[in-house]
């Protein structure tokens, strides 16, 4: 899946932590996740349903 034109974003709560955060980008069939300190490095692609389940679990 091509992520070259993805609109990456990170939480506004990530400031002040020394750059230790992840960025996410919504794609048509998945959510892409990358390390904000290494934007050219590897990306993890997670299905939309699986990502939603992960976020819901983290919120609990």
C-alpha positions in Angstrom: 0.0 0.0 0.0 1.4 3.4 -1.0 1.9 5.7 2.0 3.9 8.4 0.2 1.0 10.9 0.1 -0.4 10.0 3.4 -1.4 12.9 5.8 0.4 11.9 9.0 -0.7 13.3 12.3 0.2 12.9 16.0 -1.6 13.6 19.2 -1.5 17.2 20.5 -0.7 15.6 23.9 2.7 14.3 22.5 4.5 17.6 22.9 7.1 17.8 25.6 8.0 14.1 25.7 11.3 14.3 23.8 9.8 13.3 20.5 8.9 9.8 21.7 5.6 9.3 19.9 4.0 7.7 17.0 2.1 9.2 14.0 -0.9 7.8 12.3 -2.4 8.2 8.8 -5.8 7.1 7.6 -5.6 5.2 4.3 -8.5 3.8 2.3 -8.2 0.3 3.6 -6.0 0.6 6.7 -4.4 2.9 9.3 -0.7 3.4 8.9 1.5 3.9 12.0 5.1 5.1 12.1 7.8 6.4 14.6 7.8 10.2 14.5 11.6 10.2 15.0 12.1 8.1 11.9 9.5 9.2 9.3 11.3 7.5 6.5 11.6 4.2 8.4 9.2 1.3 8.5 5.5 1.7 8.7 2.9 -0.6 10.3 -0.4 -1.1 8.4 -3.3 -2.1 10.6 -6.8 -2.8 9.4 -9.4 -0.1 10.3 -11.5 -2.5 12.5 -8.4 -3.8 14.3 -7.1 -0.2 14.9 -10.5 0.8 16.3 -10.5 -2.2 18.6 -6.9 -1.3 19.8 -7.9 2.3 20.5 -11.1 1.2 22.4 -9.0 -1.2 24.5 -6.4 1.5 25.3 -9.2 3.8 26.4 -10.5 1.2 28.9 
